[in-house]
Amino acid sequence: MRIGANIFSLIVLALLIQGHSAWLNQMGVHGFAFASEQFSQGPAGLQLLVMASFRIAFFVAFVVTTIETFMMVVQLIRAGRNDSLLRITTLGVMSK
């Protein structure tokens, strides 16, 4: 259940990153590197700064959620493998 929620979160975060990047590209901010002069235009500069900050925060959240999801999948696979080994050894003991 938690893995599914994380996958949904990754999809939402990817859409948010894409939307913020598209908006920032239209406003003249390309990539993650930007000049500080772009943000010194009064209210418009503040809006650019906030949007760029949110994009970076969404990117960090995306990376952390990806790592967390990967670790959960690995734990699930290991638990399944251990459960299978336990069943095999239990069946071997019961048949003797």
Number of C-alpha atoms within 10 A of each C-alpha: 5 9 16 10 11 18 14 12 16 20 13 14 21 15 13 16 20 13 13 19 20 14 16 19 12 10 12 12 19 13 10 10 8 13 8 9 8 16 18 13 11 9 10 13 15 14 14 20 19 13 16 23 14 15 21 16 13 20 16 13 15 20 13 13 18 16 12 14 19 14 13 15 13 12 12 13 12 12 12 12 12 12 11 12 12 12 12 12 11 11 11 10 9 8 7 5
